[in-house]
Amino acid sequence: MAECATERTLKRDALGRVELLRRGEELRIRRVACGSRVPLTRAIARVLAERERKALAALAGRVAAPRLELEPVWSATPSLDGAVPRADSVLVREFVAGVALSAADALPRNFFELLEAEVRRMHALGVCHNDLHKEQNVLVRPDGRPALVDFQLASVHRPGSFTWRARVAEDLRHVEKHRRRYMRVGRGPAGAEIDVLAVAKPRRGPLAFVWRRAGKPLYNFVTRKLFRTRDGAEERRPSSGPWPRWTEPVA
């Protein structure tokens, strides 16, 4: 059997790094929550990795989202610098082939119906993503179907609880925002375009209002000023396009 090796580093920031691992034809994604020289970054990175681990364990492959990889050899594979990451700072997950929604050059006409169905299936299992406003967290797979990635901010709830209902509403609001943006007149498929002036915008819930007014300014200060990272807004498809072409619906 081929040995595991780190193929390349996909991302590096103050909270750690994300690596692509390979063993023969098998690929995995490894998040190393090692932090940086900035105080508390390792502790924060480990908390986020644990949130992702808990969410993916709850989904257990029943949604179009990565499965956790539990085989120890992947965790113990040396990084490009030759060092083996600490076992308590590593999360390994399945590699999902696809491109970010912001980079897709084609979408099936029913893409957003499929995306909403996956999000609702995730909610039924008690998991809320909480970061679906980022287009790069929605993948378009080679067959045109959606997949969800990056569960660092995800949360697991008892379905039906107040917090679950509020966060479900926010996830669905972001799905609807993507749908309106991509399918508005001049961008969407012929015969299915959305007249955004004639359709009411999805309303923010109370938690979203509090977050926007109090939480997000603090979040932006910590991530952009202290940690020197961005929240992914720069990977949003520009309003000037180019916009994807529309293909036949996926069955």
Backbone bond lengths (Angstrom), bond angles and torsions (degrees), N, CA, C in turn:
res aa  C-N    CA-C-N  psi(-1)  N-CA   C-N-CA  omega(-1)  CA-C   N-CA-C  phi
1 M - - - 1.462 - - 1.526 109.36 -
2 A 1.337 115.92 140.43 1.461 120.20 -179.87 1.525 110.30 -65.93
3 E 1.326 114.87 152.48 1.465 120.19 178.45 1.522 110.37 -83.84
4 C 1.320 115.03 152.57 1.468 120.62 175.13 1.524 109.28 -75.49
5 A 1.313 116.62 144.17 1.456 121.34 177.76 1.521 108.83 -148.95
6 T 1.331 115.32 149.78 1.457 120.33 174.68 1.513 108.43 -81.72
7 E 1.323 117.16 117.32 1.452 121.39 -176.70 1.522 111.87 -80.01
8 R 1.348 117.00 -46.11 1.461 120.14 177.08 1.523 110.08 -166.37
9 T 1.318 115.28 163.06 1.460 122.14 175.01 1.521 108.02 -92.84
10 L 1.338 116.31 121.83 1.463 121.37 -176.61 1.521 111.95 -85.12
11 K 1.324 116.25 -31.46 1.460 120.53 -176.09 1.518 108.93 -156.78
12 R 1.321 115.23 144.18 1.463 120.47 175.82 1.528 108.00 -142.82
13 D 1.327 116.82 130.67 1.460 120.70 176.23 1.521 109.12 -149.45
14 A 1.324 116.86 -167.64 1.459 120.51 -174.82 1.525 112.84 -65.60
15 L 1.337 117.53 -20.69 1.454 120.55 -177.90 1.526 113.02 -90.44
16 G 1.315 117.39 -12.59 1.457 119.82 179.66 1.512 111.26 145.02
17 R 1.336 116.74 -142.76 1.463 120.14 -178.02 1.521 110.18 -149.29
18 V 1.324 114.16 160.23 1.464 121.87 176.16 1.515 106.52 -121.24
19 E 1.350 116.45 128.96 1.455 121.66 -173.66 1.533 110.85 -122.08
20 L 1.315 114.96 149.70 1.458 121.81 172.48 1.522 107.89 -100.70
21 L 1.337 116.54 122.70 1.462 122.17 179.92 1.522 109.82 -109.41
22 R 1.319 115.65 150.77 1.467 120.27 -179.53 1.525 109.99 -136.44
23 R 1.342 114.41 142.58 1.463 122.20 168.97 1.517 106.61 -139.32
24 G 1.320 116.05 100.61 1.447 119.13 -173.34 1.520 110.33 62.91
25 E 1.321 117.82 -119.44 1.465 122.31 178.50 1.526 112.01 -93.75
26 E 1.322 117.14 -3.73 1.464 120.60 -178.63 1.528 110.38 -84.56
27 L 1.326 116.21 139.39 1.455 122.17 176.68 1.525 109.83 -124.59
28 R 1.316 115.82 145.35 1.453 121.90 174.86 1.531 108.99 -139.19
29 I 1.319 115.61 157.26 1.464 122.26 174.32 1.524 107.87 -109.27
30 R 1.327 116.32 129.40 1.476 120.28 179.13 1.522 109.79 -119.74
31 R 1.325 115.10 125.61 1.455 120.88 173.66 1.522 108.38 -98.88
32 V 1.328 116.41 122.79 1.463 121.55 179.72 1.524 107.54 -107.36
33 A 1.324 115.99 107.09 1.467 122.13 -175.97 1.521 109.74 -88.39
34 C 1.328 115.00 66.19 1.464 120.35 -174.64 1.517 112.82 -94.08
35 G 1.335 117.79 -11.11 1.460 120.05 -177.94 1.514 112.04 68.18
36 S 1.320 114.82 -159.62 1.456 121.52 -179.09 1.527 108.64 -149.56
37 R 1.322 115.57 -163.97 1.459 118.93 178.57 1.523 112.97 -73.57
38 V 1.314 117.00 -14.48 1.463 120.63 177.86 1.528 108.50 -68.84
39 P 1.328 118.66 128.60 1.472 120.97 -177.93 1.525 112.25 -55.08
40 L 1.328 115.67 142.15 1.460 125.73 174.53 1.529 114.29 73.71
41 T 1.332 118.85 -4.01 1.462 118.48 -176.21 1.530 111.96 -65.55
42 R 1.313 117.76 -35.92 1.465 118.69 179.98 1.524 110.03 -67.54
43 A 1.318 117.67 -40.93 1.459 120.46 179.52 1.526 110.80 -63.59
44 I 1.326 116.62 -43.03 1.462 120.57 179.10 1.521 110.47 -64.86
45 A 1.338 117.00 -43.03 1.465 120.79 -179.41 1.524 110.80 -61.96
46 R 1.324 117.56 -37.94 1.463 120.68 -180.00 1.525 111.30 -68.86
47 V 1.326 116.42 -37.04 1.466 119.96 176.91 1.529 110.16 -62.81
48 L 1.348 116.38 -44.51 1.460 120.38 179.85 1.531 111.47 -65.25
49 A 1.335 116.58 -39.48 1.465 119.82 178.45 1.526 110.70 -64.97
50 E 1.323 116.76 -36.59 1.459 120.01 178.95 1.523 111.43 -69.27
51 R 1.332 117.31 -34.75 1.467 119.92 175.18 1.530 110.18 -62.62
52 E 1.338 115.39 -43.86 1.459 119.43 178.59 1.521 111.34 -63.33
53 R 1.319 116.03 -42.17 1.468 120.44 -179.16 1.540 110.29 -61.57
54 K 1.314 115.82 -44.47 1.462 120.16 -177.92 1.528 110.96 -65.51
55 A 1.332 116.94 -40.94 1.459 120.61 -179.22 1.524 110.88 -67.18
56 L 1.325 117.65 -46.59 1.468 120.44 -178.53 1.521 111.03 -66.53
57 A 1.333 116.87 -33.49 1.464 119.74 176.67 1.521 110.45 -65.76
58 A 1.333 117.22 -38.00 1.464 120.66 179.34 1.531 111.03 -68.61
59 L 1.331 116.77 -34.92 1.468 120.27 179.90 1.523 111.74 -75.63
60 A 1.317 116.61 -39.95 1.469 123.25 172.76 1.524 113.47 48.85
61 G 1.347 116.18 41.61 1.450 119.81 175.64 1.508 115.62 77.63
62 R 1.353 118.23 6.20 1.465 120.76 -178.82 1.521 112.65 -87.87
63 V 1.310 116.64 -0.50 1.462 124.16 177.85 1.522 106.77 -131.83
64 A 1.329 117.05 158.88 1.464 120.88 177.55 1.523 109.37 -72.56
65 A 1.319 115.09 74.04 1.465 124.16 179.84 1.521 107.28 -146.75
66 P 1.329 118.62 159.25 1.463 120.00 -176.17 1.527 112.95 -64.18
67 R 1.310 116.06 146.86 1.463 121.74 171.11 1.523 109.17 -87.06
68 L 1.303 116.02 148.77 1.461 120.15 171.85 1.528 109.49 -69.58
69 E 1.324 116.02 143.45 1.466 121.84 174.88 1.527 107.05 -104.41
70 L 1.331 116.41 119.39 1.464 121.02 -175.30 1.528 112.67 -104.91
71 E 1.332 117.66 -5.39 1.464 119.85 179.88 1.534 109.38 -67.91
72 P 1.336 118.85 119.51 1.468 121.84 -171.61 1.518 115.64 -59.26
73 V 1.336 117.67 -25.37 1.460 119.56 -174.45 1.531 111.25 -61.58
74 W 1.325 117.24 -31.35 1.460 119.39 179.99 1.524 111.19 -69.41
75 S 1.310 117.04 -39.75 1.469 120.61 179.03 1.520 111.71 -66.36
76 A 1.337 116.56 -33.51 1.459 121.27 -175.56 1.524 113.65 -89.47
77 T 1.322 118.16 3.84 1.466 120.61 179.21 1.531 109.89 -70.28
78 P 1.330 118.75 130.66 1.469 120.36 179.44 1.525 111.88 -62.85
79 S 1.327 116.64 145.98 1.460 122.17 173.71 1.520 109.23 -74.47
80 L 1.318 116.88 179.86 1.467 120.37 -177.77 1.525 112.08 -62.06
81 D 1.358 117.74 -25.88 1.458 120.19 179.38 1.523 112.49 -83.65
82 G 1.330 117.03 0.59 1.457 121.37 178.17 1.510 114.49 91.45
83 A 1.341 117.48 -10.15 1.455 120.95 -178.99 1.527 110.56 -85.82
84 V 1.335 115.45 144.47 1.458 121.21 176.62 1.522 108.36 -92.39
85 P 1.320 118.71 122.49 1.472 120.19 -179.57 1.522 111.70 -62.00
86 R 1.312 115.74 152.81 1.460 120.15 176.16 1.522 109.31 -64.71
87 A 1.331 115.46 136.87 1.461 120.25 -176.25 1.519 112.66 -60.38
88 D 1.349 117.37 -32.42 1.465 119.72 -177.59 1.525 112.23 -82.05
89 S 1.337 117.38 2.64 1.463 121.16 179.59 1.524 112.41 -117.68
90 V 1.332 116.68 16.24 1.465 120.50 -172.30 1.525 110.85 -122.20
91 L 1.334 114.97 138.64 1.468 121.92 169.76 1.519 107.06 -131.33
92 V 1.318 116.54 126.43 1.463 121.65 179.88 1.524 107.98 -115.65
93 R 1.321 116.04 133.11 1.457 120.35 -179.62 1.531 110.01 -135.54
94 E 1.294 113.72 166.43 1.458 122.23 177.65 1.528 110.72 -60.19
95 F 1.314 116.50 144.73 1.460 121.48 171.80 1.524 108.39 -85.41
96 V 1.336 116.33 127.06 1.465 121.31 178.92 1.518 107.94 -108.65
97 A 1.321 117.47 117.16 1.460 121.53 179.54 1.518 109.67 -71.42
98 G 1.314 116.39 138.29 1.453 121.17 177.97 1.516 110.59 154.87
99 V 1.324 115.04 178.00 1.465 121.34 177.15 1.515 108.40 -122.90
100 A 1.328 115.74 154.81 1.457 119.96 178.10 1.526 110.04 -62.86
101 L 1.322 115.19 150.09 1.465 120.26 177.79 1.522 110.81 -52.60
102 S 1.318 116.85 -37.56 1.463 121.08 -178.08 1.524 112.91 -66.51
103 A 1.354 117.69 -18.17 1.464 121.32 -176.81 1.521 113.05 -111.16
104 A 1.328 117.79 -2.09 1.468 120.28 -176.72 1.519 110.45 -68.90
105 D 1.324 116.25 135.09 1.466 119.56 177.79 1.524 112.39 -97.74
106 A 1.338 117.35 -4.60 1.461 121.35 176.99 1.527 108.91 -151.62
107 L 1.337 115.91 145.14 1.463 122.30 176.96 1.522 108.73 -137.83
108 P 1.346 117.36 140.26 1.467 117.99 172.01 1.527 109.87 -68.48
109 R 1.312 116.81 153.15 1.460 121.05 -175.20 1.523 112.45 -60.45
110 N 1.320 117.33 -25.77 1.467 120.08 -178.51 1.529 112.27 -103.80
111 F 1.328 116.96 24.23 1.465 119.69 -175.72 1.523 111.78 -57.52
112 F 1.306 117.89 -45.80 1.463 119.53 -174.47 1.528 112.34 -74.70
113 E 1.329 117.82 -25.03 1.459 119.75 171.04 1.524 110.02 -66.57
114 L 1.342 115.96 -42.35 1.459 120.23 177.29 1.527 110.95 -64.57
115 L 1.338 117.14 -40.50 1.458 120.75 179.05 1.524 110.63 -63.05
116 E 1.314 117.02 -45.88 1.462 119.66 179.33 1.524 111.19 -61.28
117 A 1.332 116.58 -39.39 1.464 120.03 179.38 1.525 111.19 -62.35
118 E 1.345 117.52 -41.31 1.464 120.20 178.36 1.525 110.86 -65.98
119 V 1.325 116.91 -40.55 1.465 120.33 -179.76 1.533 110.09 -64.79
120 R 1.320 117.03 -41.91 1.467 119.76 178.22 1.527 111.22 -66.16
121 R 1.330 117.42 -35.69 1.461 120.43 176.51 1.529 110.04 -64.68
122 M 1.328 116.59 -39.61 1.466 121.31 176.07 1.525 110.47 -61.69
123 H 1.322 116.95 -45.14 1.467 120.92 179.94 1.526 111.80 -61.91
124 A 1.324 117.05 -37.35 1.461 120.52 -179.58 1.526 111.82 -62.89
125 L 1.334 116.17 -22.63 1.468 121.30 177.47 1.526 111.96 -91.74
126 G 1.344 116.92 5.83 1.458 121.09 175.75 1.509 114.77 87.41
127 V 1.340 118.08 9.13 1.466 121.64 -177.00 1.525 109.78 -107.57
128 C 1.330 116.13 133.42 1.464 122.29 172.91 1.524 107.76 -117.52
129 H 1.313 116.89 136.46 1.462 121.01 -174.51 1.518 112.13 -76.75
130 N 1.323 117.32 -45.82 1.471 124.28 175.84 1.527 114.69 69.40
131 D 1.326 118.06 9.28 1.469 120.03 -179.07 1.527 110.65 -145.99
132 L 1.313 116.21 32.05 1.454 119.95 -175.47 1.521 113.04 -83.70
133 H 1.321 117.99 -1.26 1.467 118.12 176.08 1.524 111.06 -70.71
134 K 1.340 117.51 -17.21 1.466 121.38 179.50 1.526 109.86 -85.87
135 E 1.314 115.36 123.83 1.462 119.30 -178.96 1.527 112.23 -65.45
136 Q 1.338 117.69 -27.30 1.460 118.11 -178.61 1.528 112.39 -75.75
137 N 1.341 117.77 -7.95 1.462 120.06 175.72 1.522 112.17 -88.41
138 V 1.331 116.13 -2.48 1.466 122.24 173.49 1.521 107.49 -112.57
139 L 1.320 116.76 114.47 1.461 121.08 179.34 1.517 110.62 -95.82
140 V 1.327 114.84 148.98 1.460 121.91 170.17 1.516 106.24 -107.77
141 R 1.311 117.00 111.78 1.456 121.51 -176.90 1.534 110.98 -76.16
142 P 1.309 116.96 165.74 1.474 119.26 -177.23 1.521 113.92 -55.65
143 D 1.332 118.24 -28.98 1.466 120.12 179.21 1.523 112.34 -87.13
144 G 1.342 117.14 4.45 1.451 121.50 178.10 1.516 114.62 91.64
145 R 1.321 117.41 -7.93 1.464 120.24 -179.11 1.529 110.66 -80.59
146 P 1.347 117.09 154.98 1.468 120.18 179.75 1.523 111.98 -84.99
147 A 1.322 114.97 157.48 1.459 122.62 170.33 1.521 107.70 -142.92
148 L 1.326 115.99 152.61 1.456 122.21 -178.96 1.520 109.37 -108.63
149 V 1.331 116.99 136.87 1.458 121.60 179.16 1.532 109.66 -136.57
150 D 1.316 115.22 172.40 1.472 124.56 177.77 1.523 111.51 60.92
151 F 1.328 115.17 82.35 1.463 122.30 -177.87 1.524 111.88 -101.90
152 Q 1.319 118.30 28.24 1.466 120.50 -178.28 1.525 113.34 -62.54
153 L 1.319 116.88 -32.38 1.459 120.97 -179.41 1.528 111.95 -99.96
154 A 1.321 117.10 5.78 1.458 120.66 -177.38 1.527 111.24 -66.20
155 S 1.323 115.12 159.74 1.459 120.72 179.07 1.521 108.70 -139.91
156 V 1.330 115.38 150.40 1.457 122.53 -179.87 1.521 108.17 -113.67
157 H 1.328 116.57 130.43 1.461 121.55 -173.61 1.529 110.42 -133.34
158 R 1.321 113.75 168.52 1.460 120.32 166.87 1.515 106.98 -81.89
159 P 1.334 118.38 115.81 1.466 119.73 -179.78 1.520 111.92 -53.27
160 G 1.324 115.38 132.20 1.457 121.10 -179.45 1.506 113.55 102.43
161 S 1.348 117.84 -13.96 1.460 120.20 179.28 1.525 110.05 -70.55
162 F 1.335 116.57 162.58 1.458 120.38 -178.55 1.523 110.90 -60.90
163 T 1.340 117.47 -45.86 1.462 120.33 -178.85 1.521 111.02 -63.54
164 W 1.333 116.16 -41.04 1.473 120.19 177.26 1.519 110.67 -59.27
165 R 1.331 117.60 -46.31 1.460 120.60 -178.14 1.528 111.19 -62.96
166 A 1.337 116.36 -41.22 1.465 120.25 -178.78 1.524 110.61 -66.03
167 R 1.315 117.34 -41.76 1.468 119.82 -177.54 1.520 111.95 -77.46
168 V 1.317 116.98 -30.54 1.466 120.21 171.91 1.525 109.45 -59.27
169 A 1.328 115.91 -46.55 1.462 119.99 -179.19 1.525 111.30 -60.51
170 E 1.325 117.42 -37.68 1.459 120.68 -179.87 1.524 111.53 -69.89
171 D 1.329 117.32 -42.81 1.474 119.27 176.44 1.524 110.57 -57.84
172 L 1.329 116.76 -46.36 1.461 120.69 -178.36 1.522 111.49 -68.21
173 R 1.326 116.88 -32.60 1.468 119.47 176.83 1.521 110.35 -63.60
174 H 1.329 117.40 -39.58 1.463 119.68 179.28 1.533 111.35 -69.49
175 V 1.327 117.07 -36.33 1.463 119.26 174.85 1.526 109.67 -60.33
176 E 1.319 116.13 -43.44 1.465 119.75 -178.91 1.528 110.94 -67.32
177 K 1.323 117.92 -35.49 1.462 120.36 176.91 1.528 110.84 -62.85
178 H 1.333 116.95 -42.64 1.466 119.69 176.83 1.524 110.50 -62.87
179 R 1.327 116.33 -42.83 1.459 120.19 -179.99 1.530 111.04 -60.39
180 R 1.317 117.06 -47.14 1.459 120.96 -179.45 1.523 110.82 -63.03
181 R 1.314 116.72 -38.40 1.467 120.10 -176.40 1.523 110.98 -69.55
182 Y 1.330 116.72 -40.56 1.467 120.37 -175.17 1.523 113.13 -84.98
183 M 1.333 117.00 -23.70 1.453 118.98 -172.82 1.528 113.38 -111.31
184 R 1.321 116.19 12.09 1.455 118.18 179.12 1.533 110.25 -67.68
185 V 1.319 115.18 163.63 1.462 120.25 -178.45 1.532 109.96 -55.27
186 G 1.324 116.02 130.34 1.458 122.10 -179.09 1.514 112.76 96.93
187 R 1.357 116.42 -11.85 1.462 120.16 -179.90 1.523 111.87 -124.00
188 G 1.326 116.33 -35.25 1.451 121.08 -173.94 1.518 113.39 -79.82
189 P 1.337 115.07 174.69 1.474 119.75 179.94 1.528 110.79 -70.05
190 A 1.297 116.64 144.87 1.460 121.66 -179.32 1.524 110.34 -56.39
191 G 1.311 115.95 131.96 1.456 121.47 179.42 1.503 114.29 87.53
192 A 1.334 117.96 -9.13 1.467 120.49 -179.26 1.527 111.58 -130.49
193 E 1.323 116.75 13.55 1.462 120.15 -179.00 1.526 110.94 -67.51
194 I 1.324 115.44 151.15 1.463 121.51 -179.06 1.514 109.06 -104.98
195 D 1.313 116.15 127.04 1.461 121.61 172.58 1.521 107.15 -85.83
196 V 1.346 116.24 97.22 1.460 119.83 -172.83 1.525 112.49 -66.30
197 L 1.303 117.78 -19.67 1.466 120.23 178.18 1.524 111.39 -78.16
198 A 1.332 115.67 -21.64 1.462 119.63 -177.60 1.525 112.96 -97.92
199 V 1.331 116.57 -10.54 1.464 120.62 -177.58 1.529 108.77 -115.22
200 A 1.311 116.51 130.03 1.468 121.24 -178.18 1.528 110.34 -62.92
201 K 1.326 115.67 139.23 1.454 121.04 176.60 1.522 109.82 -69.38
202 P 1.336 117.92 146.29 1.473 119.45 175.44 1.520 110.10 -63.88
203 R 1.328 116.80 132.94 1.461 121.32 -174.79 1.514 111.47 -87.17
204 R 1.323 115.36 144.92 1.462 120.91 175.88 1.523 109.89 -73.44
205 G 1.323 115.14 144.37 1.455 120.10 174.19 1.523 110.59 -84.35
206 P 1.331 117.56 176.24 1.468 120.61 -178.25 1.525 113.70 -61.33
207 L 1.338 117.60 -38.20 1.465 119.27 178.83 1.525 110.88 -65.04
208 A 1.333 116.00 -38.78 1.469 119.63 179.58 1.527 110.34 -66.62
209 F 1.322 116.40 -36.67 1.468 119.92 179.30 1.525 110.57 -64.31
210 V 1.323 116.41 -45.72 1.470 120.53 178.98 1.525 110.34 -63.23
211 W 1.343 116.41 -42.38 1.462 120.60 179.45 1.522 111.00 -60.62
212 R 1.328 116.77 -45.62 1.461 120.36 -177.00 1.522 111.28 -64.75
213 R 1.315 117.21 -38.56 1.453 120.54 -176.10 1.529 113.22 -82.66
214 A 1.328 117.47 -35.00 1.468 119.95 -173.70 1.524 113.56 -117.83
215 G 1.338 116.78 -45.86 1.459 119.32 -174.12 1.510 114.65 -75.77
216 K 1.336 117.26 -44.04 1.465 119.54 -174.18 1.526 113.19 -65.34
217 P 1.364 120.29 -41.34 1.473 118.44 176.64 1.534 112.15 -58.05
218 L 1.341 116.70 -39.61 1.468 119.64 178.63 1.526 109.87 -69.02
219 Y 1.328 117.00 -41.61 1.462 121.34 178.72 1.531 110.81 -59.96
220 N 1.331 116.50 -45.37 1.460 120.43 179.68 1.522 111.51 -63.42
221 F 1.319 116.59 -38.59 1.464 119.48 178.98 1.525 110.95 -64.19
222 V 1.339 116.13 -45.69 1.466 119.84 -177.96 1.528 110.81 -66.75
223 T 1.345 117.34 -47.36 1.466 119.62 -174.80 1.523 112.54 -73.42
224 R 1.327 116.93 -40.84 1.467 119.39 -173.20 1.516 113.19 -89.32
225 K 1.319 117.36 -36.29 1.467 120.35 -177.31 1.526 112.25 -90.40
226 L 1.334 116.25 -46.14 1.469 119.03 -176.20 1.531 111.80 -85.46
227 F 1.347 116.67 -47.48 1.459 119.68 -175.05 1.520 113.05 -92.70
228 R 1.332 117.82 -9.65 1.467 122.21 179.09 1.527 111.90 58.58
229 T 1.321 117.17 37.08 1.457 121.16 176.18 1.520 108.51 -117.79
230 R 1.338 115.05 166.29 1.456 121.09 178.87 1.522 108.38 -117.62
231 D 1.330 117.50 158.88 1.458 121.14 -177.79 1.513 113.27 -92.05
232 G 1.321 118.02 8.23 1.456 120.29 175.65 1.510 114.49 97.75
233 A 1.340 117.75 -0.54 1.463 119.37 -178.35 1.524 111.45 -61.57
234 E 1.356 115.61 -27.98 1.459 118.33 -178.51 1.531 111.51 -71.26
235 E 1.346 118.05 -12.45 1.456 121.25 178.80 1.523 111.71 -97.15
236 R 1.305 117.48 10.54 1.462 121.83 174.70 1.527 108.70 -75.44
237 R 1.312 117.02 139.30 1.459 120.02 -179.99 1.524 109.30 -62.02
238 P 1.333 118.25 130.65 1.468 119.98 -179.29 1.528 111.30 -60.63
239 S 1.324 115.94 148.66 1.467 120.10 179.36 1.526 111.70 -62.65
240 S 1.334 116.13 -23.96 1.466 120.18 178.43 1.523 113.01 -79.56
241 G 1.349 116.35 -4.10 1.464 120.28 -179.97 1.518 112.11 84.89
242 P 1.332 117.17 -161.11 1.467 126.86 6.16 1.533 112.55 -72.69
243 W 1.350 115.88 146.70 1.444 122.27 -179.81 1.523 110.01 -95.51
244 P 1.335 117.21 152.60 1.474 118.89 -176.37 1.524 112.70 -68.06
245 R 1.307 114.59 154.05 1.460 119.97 171.34 1.523 107.08 -83.58
246 W 1.336 115.97 154.40 1.455 121.51 -175.19 1.520 110.60 -104.42
247 T 1.328 115.10 132.51 1.468 121.03 -178.21 1.525 109.38 -113.13
248 E 1.314 115.84 178.31 1.464 121.00 -179.11 1.536 110.77 -61.30
249 P 1.322 117.22 148.25 1.472 119.87 179.64 1.520 111.93 -58.57
250 V 1.326 114.90 149.99 1.467 121.04 174.95 1.518 107.67 -87.72
251 A 1.331 117.00 132.27 1.454 120.69 -177.16 1.523 109.41 -65.59
